[in-house]
Amino acid sequence: MTDKKNSTKIVSAGRRPEWTQGIVNTPVWRASTILYDTVADLRARGAADTHHKLFYGRRGTPTQWTLADALTELEPGAEATLLYPSGVAAVTTALLAVLAPGDELLVPDSAYDPTRNFAGGMLKRFGIDTTFYDPLIGARIADLCTDRTKAIFMESPGSLTFEVQDVPAIVAVAKARSITTLIDNTWATPLLLPVIAMGVDYSILACTKYVVGHSDVMLGSVTAAEGQYERLRAASYQLGQYASPDDAWLGTRGLRTMAVRLKQHGEAALKIAEWLKTRPEVARVLHPALPDCPGHEIFARDFKGASGLFSFVLNGGDDAARAALIDGLEHFGIGFSWGGYESLALPIDPHRFRSATRWEAEGPAVRLQIGLEDPDDLIADLEAGLARFARKRG
């Protein structure tokens, strides 16, 4: 049999007959207590590997295992996946699994703010130092590695400024020094960037975004490469990490349509990004598929496509002018997160989250999440918004 395409995998993955029992979707198995026939049976189960076996509710049921298995199948070379109650929980648990007091962590300067906060907060309190690096550093990251460097974190592209990292070059440096690599792969998902196959040890998703796809569930995942799963599982169990079966079921439902949604998000976002580039009110568009976006050559080499999140920098103006643009939009909500079916517009100020590099811009910036609306309607909405911006700017 030939290898299945991702659009086929995403429909069939995780649907084991013993879990679905003839139903298309694995039912919602809610459980805390699992009952045993005898004391001997209870003791035998506790002494054995409980992976994919009912033991106690916190270890999961077929509902959670279905989503975890499906995510594993989408990452060639992966061993297994664990679920978490949010993307932040996935990031923090993965880092705690691989770091110890006295270690050093490398994090890109473009990283998601909660990741930065965790590095400068709890990890620092635990005696773990963090060095922030230029996301475009590539193989030069070797210059930052010391005997204490135990993990390199990546996020490609960055979710505010969209620099694309050279993942293969960074992984090569890490492997030569036995350093663990982790990546927040939420923007691309394994459909557009299969990072485990590129040698990354841990692929992290805020499943809240594209996996769920409907803006109604908080959920995260970490997929481990071969040989990396046991320490992740140990840390997760010790921390009591758990995703509810209801949330996992909604995540699985969303996953089944993720391939077609990503295609629509990506095509519409690129059309809108290219239109924004023609506007005199816009100084720059930060979209990895555009040739002038930092790291575009790496994007063209490594990625299988683009998703629906990007930013643009306004040509002059101030916060009030930016607010005039955003506040009057009809089809764009104002809110955090992304990956749902609805479009969002968010004011961003990347300079607040930089320490290793400088963010300098011609004006204030806006991040757009392009949903599943007709892109021509979104363009008309943005055109009116840019007119408001221009009037306010003067």
N, C-alpha and C positions, 0 to 999 in steps of 0.2 A: 504493500500500500504506500502511496506517495505521502509525503509530509503534508499535513493539513495547513491551509492558509489560516491566518489569524481570524478572518471573518467567520470561518467555520469553527475554529477552536472555541471562539468566544460564545458560540451557541451551545456547544456540546460539553465543554470542560466542566468537570466536577459533578456531572450527573451520573453518579454510580447507581446501578439498579437497586442495591441494598439500601440506599438513602432515599431515592425517589419512590420506590415501591410501585412503579407503574404510572406515577403521576408525572407530568411534564416538569413541574417545579418541585424541588425538595420541600416538603411541608415544614412549617415552623415547629421545631421541637423545643419547647420551653422546659427547662429543668433546673432544679438545684440539687435535690436529693436523688440519687440513683439507688434503687433497691437491689439487694443480692439475695440469692436463695439460701445461702449458708454463710457462716463465719469463714469457713475455709475458702469459699468463693470470693468473699470480700478481700481476704488477705492475699489470695493469688492474684487478683486483679491489681491490687495496690503495689505488689512486688514486680509486676510486669510493665512493659512499655504501654502507656495509656494513649499513645498517639492514635487518633481515629477509633478509639474504644471508649464507650461510656464508662465513666468512673465517678466524676462529680461534676456538677453543672459548670463550674468555672473552667474545666478542661474542654468544654465544648460539646456540641451535639452535631448530628449530620447537617443541620442548617448552617452552622458556622464552617464546618469542614468543607461543604460544597463550594462556598466562595473562596476559601483559602486554597483549595485544590485547583480551582479554575485560574486563580491568579498565578499559581505556581506553573501551570501548564503554559501560560502565556510568556514565561521567561525561560527560554532554552538554557539548560545547564543549571537550573535551580533545584534545590533539594526540597524545600517546603516553605510555607507561608504561615505567619501568625497574624491575627486581627487585633485591633486596638480600638478604644472608644473615640479616638480622634487622630488626625494626622500628627498633631504635636505629641500625643502619647506614643505614637509609632517612632518618631524621631528621637525622643528622649530615652525611650526604653532601649532602642538599638545602640545609642551612645553609651548608656550605662552598662550594656552587655559587654562592650569591648574595651572599656577604659577603667583604670584603677588610679588611686592616689599616686601622684608623682608623674603621671603620664602627661603627654602633650597632644593636643588636638589641633589640626589645621582646618580652617573654615573659610570659604570664599567671602569676600567683603560684600557680595551681592545677596547673601543668604537671607531667607525669610526671617523676619524680626524675632518671632518666638524662638527660633533656633539660636540666634545671637544671644537672646536674653538667657536661655538655659546655659549656654557656654559661659557667660559672664556672671551667672547667678549660682545655681546649684553645683555645676561642675567646679567652679572656682572654690566654693565652700568645701568641696570634697578634695581639694588639693590637686585639681587637674587644670593645667594651664591651656589657654587657647591662643593661637596666633592666627590672625585674619590675613588673607592673602588676596592678591589681585586675581579675579576670576579668569583672566586671560593669560595667566602665568604659564600654563602648559607644563612642559618638561622642566622648566626652570624651578618648579616646586622642589626639586632636589636640593636647591640651595637653602631651603627652609627646614629641611628634615634634620633632626638630631637623633641621638640615641634614645631620647625620651619620647620621640614622635611615634605614637601607637595607632593613630587613626587619621585619615584624611576624609573630610566630608566635602561633598560636592552638591551643587544645585544648578542644573543646566537645562534651559537658560534660567537666569535669576528671575524671580517672579515680579520684580519692579522694573529693572533696567535691561534685562534680557540678554546679557552677555552669555555667549555659548562657550562652555568649557571644553578643553581637549581631553575628554575622558580617557581615551586609550593611552595618551602620553602620561597622564597622571597615574593611571593604573600601573603602567610599566615601571615607573619610579617606585611606587609603593611595593610592588611585588619583589623588586630587587632588594628591598630593605625589610621585607616581612611586615609591612604596615597594612592594617585593615582599611579597606575603602568602603564608604557608604555614599549613597546619592539620593537626594530627594528628586524623584523622577515623576512628580505629579503632573507637570506641564505636558510631558510627552506621553506618559504611560508606556508600558512595554510594547504597545502596538507601534509606536513611532520611534522608540529608542530601547531596544532590548539589552539593557545594561549588564545583566548577568552574563550574557554571551560575550560581552566586551571585557570581562574579567573583574567586574565589580563584585564585592563580597555581599553587600546588602542593598537591595532596591526598596526604597521607601515611597509609599503613596499616601497622600491625603485622599482616601477614597471618597470623602465628602464631596470632592470635586467631580471628575469625569466618570468615575466608577458608578457612583450613585446617580448623578446626573439630573436630579430633580429638586435640589436645594431643600431636602427634608430630613437628612440623616447626617450625624457626625460619625465618621468611621475612618480608620487608618489601617495600614498593612505594612508588614516588612517581609520581603521574600529573600531567603538566604541561599547563597550559592552552596554547592556541594561542600560538605565539611564544616560549614559555618552555622548550622542550624542549632546544634545542641546548646551552645552558650547563649544564644538568643532565647531559646525556650526556657532555659534555667532562670535567666533574668526576668523574663515575663511572668513565670509562675511565682517567683519570689516576690515580685511587685504586685501580684494579684491583678494583672492586666486582663481585661475581659471585654468583649463586644457582645451585646445582647443578640439572641437569635432573631428577634424582630428586625433589628438594624442590619444584621447580616443578610437576612432574606431580602430586604429592600436593596441592599448592595448587589446581590446576585441578580435581582430583577433588572437593575440599572445596567449591570455589566453586559447583559445579553444584547443590548442595543448600542453599546459604547462605540463600536467600530463605525456604524453609520452616523452616529451623532458627531463623532470626532471629524469625520469627513466633512459634514455640513459646517461645523464650527470653523474648521480650518479654511475651507474655501471662502466662506463669507468674511472671515477676519482678514484674509489676504486681500480680498477685493476692497474692503474698507480701508485697510492700511495703504494700499496703492492710491486710493482716492485722496486720502489725507495728505499724502506726499505732494499732491498738486496744489494744495491750498496755501495761499499766502499767509494765513493766520497761524500756520504750523511750521515750526522750525525744523523738527526732526521727528521721524517715526521709528520707534524701537520695536522692530519685528524681525525675528531671526531669519525669515525667508527673504528679507530685502537685502540686496548686496551691500548696503552701507551700514548694516547693523553689526556691531562688534562681534566677531566670531562667526560671521556668516559662512566663511569658507569651511569651517568645521561643521556647521549645520548641514551644508550641502553634501559633505562627505559622509556624515554619520547618521543623520535623521532620515526617516522614511516619510516625513511630512510634518506639517505644523498644526498646532491646535488653535484655540480661539482667544488666547489672552495676549495682549500686547499693550504698549504705552506710546504716547506721543508727547512731545514738548511743544508748548505754545511759543509763538514768536512775540516775546515781550509780554507786557501785562503783569498783573499781580494776582493775589489770591482772590480778591473780589471779582475780578474779571473772569477768572477760572470758575468761580462759583456761579456766575451768571450763565456761563455755558452749561454747567452740569444741572443746575437747579431747574431749568426749564425743559429738560429733555423729556419727551413723551414715552419713548420706548426703552429707555435705560433706567433701571433702578439705581439707587445710591445705597451701596452696602458692601460689606466685606464678603470674602469668599469668591468663588467662580466655578465654572464647570457645569452649571445648571442650564436649563433650557431658556432662561431669560437673560437679556443683556444687562450689563451693569457698567456704571461709570464711577470712578473713584479718584479723588484728588490724591496725588502721591508727592512726597518730598524726600527723595532718596538721600539727600545730603545728611539727613538726620541719622542714617543707619550706616555710616561709613567711618572707618578708622584707618584702613590700610591704603585706600585710594580716595581721590577727591571726585565729587560729583559736581560738575559745573554745567549749567544749562542756560539757554537763551531766554527762558521764561519758566513759568510753572508747568508741571507735568500732570497728565491724566492717564489712568490705566483703564482700558476697556476690556470687558469680557463680552465677547460676541456670542449671543445665544442663537436660537433657532428661528428667529424672525426673518422675514425677507430682507436681504441686505440692502435693497434699494430703499426700503422704509427707514432703515437705520441711517443710511447716508443722508436722506432728506432731513431726518431728525438732527443729525450732527451738523448739517449745513446751517440750519436755523440756529443751532447752538453757537457755532462759530461766528455767526452774524451778531448774536448777543454779546459774545466776547469782544468782538471788534468795536462795537459801540461803547462798551464799558471801558475798554482799554483807551479809547480816544485816539 
